[in-house]
């Protein structure tokens, strides 16, 4: 009652007080609510932070796991591409197995590249894998499947990868050297497959890159070595084209550059540098023999041959060392033959034949060694013929032809194989003629001319193919005319066509400055044969 009376007497005061009390209560309630919400928000934030940290940890673990798996895949790929393949090089029967292992390694490496954001180091490993596979497909030495088309494809893949790396890092010495190497290998494959112009263009690109690299890195042994080997590779193509003087100049330039590289090499690299010099000296000696200077060639080649004998004896399980020895024996054998030393040539040819026989026995899939084995058979036949043992020579040539027919069946697109088969057919016909079997000789020359013409159609710029087509056409035409001396009907029309073709080929080769191994087929000899045709026509 008293409180009510007081409130009525002081109503304004009580209203203000009540309002303040309500406001205070509301403030208290709001404060409590905000406090609770803040605590809840803080707790949620802590929980969210924990979740985020867990997510980052999981992401980091996943990334590290993925990187580790990628590193493992890269390690496996490198083992397949390089380590295991290197161990199998020279192992009997391992050529096909090496091909499969390297292909598997490239599949693994492709996966690494897809996840590496174009890492130049990873791309370089992939490109070197392609180079390794190219060597298995088309190496000119031993341990190769001799599939030049497949080799060219994979070499050009490596070339494009290195081209891309150099665009990213123009001062990458390793990429520059491997770019040049890729150009050379692709160029060799293109030229061997009959596309000589493509081969020369690739070597020109390699030479330009090597010259630029020498200017940028004048004291780098690897760069200088690559420069020297590029000159040697270009010289090989020029020799193949019959441009022997130009080839000799490039081999001599190569030898000078490689000698400078030898001076830059450390002790570990000097063995390889000396081996490079020996290879170029052997090639120089071969060209000197073709230029009718065999004595000079023999003087240069004796040291490298001795070195290769030692290397082969020290590494009996190395296919490459054995193949190098076989090649050197054949080269020096040809020098002895060019010097008229037929007995010495025969001995060296027989030794080379045994070397390649061993390589073929160890690996039946090594088509390069099979091819060089048939070349040694042909060389032995040449020596036996010069020694007056034509019947024995014919048996060697026949064996050579039989084996080359098998190679052509397995690799019909290999220009070297098809040309070599035509040459073996010609050699057998030569012996038939020497032994007085005219009909067999005529049939052989006809087949040889047809085969040589087909090879020339496939590789019209190849000097070896041109000379073979020239010689076989001339011999076929001459054999037709000689048939008249044996009472046979002379096919004058075919004889004229063959001799006219031989004359046109000879004229074109001389106009282009190309030299020939066969010095017997001359413009005068062709004109004399055509005169015989004209007498028969009239």
Steps between C-alpha positions, in 0.01 A plus 500: 500500500776745596702412186192555281423835672863602450490401133184701439644809673829474302377343176757664259790388716373142517443490122858608433632253755293216361619580150860501615445171683350340187783636289755365745332161496487498120863599485585220736308249291660626177841487659447142602372411153794669324739333741354160426507569124859621521603189686315286248663691210839462661440131546381470138804694381730272696325199358516646147869576547557142603308373200701732270826385655391138458408573138834668434678211667306252292570702186869519585511127569314431176735729307807346658360156428433592139848653467652187651303277265605721207860479616468123522356482148782725376755278671352190338493671160865603527599150610326350196623763254861517609625275780348165400538568127866582550550169680329311214704669226713226351317214673425218257146510360404813693417742216124436498489494881678837507243642260212390723664627818571842350147526362365422849734759649370760255141421599589563865691817411205633300294481820766694687507768230121539513529586872819706495382833352758481217794466738807525267689239700219246469451582133872446444478153654209416267694625197807292595270201526386561143864518392566166668202340325614649168841336545334162557291546186756640260857519627756458223714283727414175676202431725235651272172389343586708188156662478612837364147637459415435865838639606442823309158548664629469856815704434283784371285479813812552709603785270171685551519458878850652510389777269232591755744485793742736324217747442449505879870502591726605214813467719433135593825336384371146541186569297706664225731201470215250499315710242802471273529126570131453417547687171796281405326173583186603314716616208685168482170309505346721231803465272518124553130475417564677168402857589848647465386862472311471829810346655723785385249760621497344847878495514511865394270580793721299734813676372345845553401413858843348575686803363286737707554287813879507451489880491291508820702232685849495341665295778233233536633157390156350427400796281827486306470123457148533365622758249768264372263205471254713304764564235570125487132416456463749216811350339335156510205629299728675250698177458177314438417755229830437321633844601825358631713813489242691704466203735877491554501872585225453759674198655821703530305788658342251739840362596633849579198585719511165679872548567411832667228322698755241614712780644196625698402155631560394858679172569176302514382638163828456314426133422182595318671796333774270370237256373329783310828594336562139397155475340555813293849384402353171376239686294765734363709201395200345322443813291870516415469146365211606277709793378768251387730587791484170695857514632423825682184343635686195630751722676218680684289191577751263660499673840119508533480131401746402771301701754175330398659157530600581856156641586321197354727258686441690824121506449411165339132530602452848355316486167600857419872432556490187289306680226755783494778245457315330214448834328869591532611164360273548200618858441870410510432193287358729230811719521722197439280401205523853356879475534502169309588303815228238453637234735517745792153624419370143497644427845339808654166432330495146639574634849216752472270219385576305818434804718156555349423128504551510876266798536229333289532179700452694824191689382291369212289820505800730448436594137787747488751225577324272251539766233868555576552124498367490143724796411799302630394202286490731198843642588649150532352416159663812353840396636465139380407622153808725487709202610371299203268278705175584320312179589561557873408865458168404340413281798559792736289728281219244484494469877501878523205522259301236688539676834418841352180363349398409856585848626295662223203275579516611865569868422375578148521877556870502592678661205841367607367143504331523159802667341735244654285216362525646148877524547522135607300392192746698285799337669365150436444594136860626479625158613265319262649707218856436622429125506355508147136447598358768271129423530512509879703821489250665264206405723689625805586836343137543390377441854771720652413786265130471580564496874745790481253704297228441761737614776590814304131582456466497880816700571584706188745729683704220653845477344544129573167416339586706193833331448352152543224577246763635261729196528228234482331665198836513320585137582155380396522683168849366439394143590218520244749601232745229604224245451548540127850359542341186646255449218204657680247742355590851609220715649632819346214718629557402865877532462466854365253595777733373774811663357318827440379498862855431620628790292239740638578400860874540443452841340284619791750378760791668326304824460436500877866429578430157650782248511458127438659186641477313168748659264440250216166646392613814315341719233732339242398148606130587473548665159688194373215274612240724335705489181467120509124543531490732198699251291249226588207733424635569151 
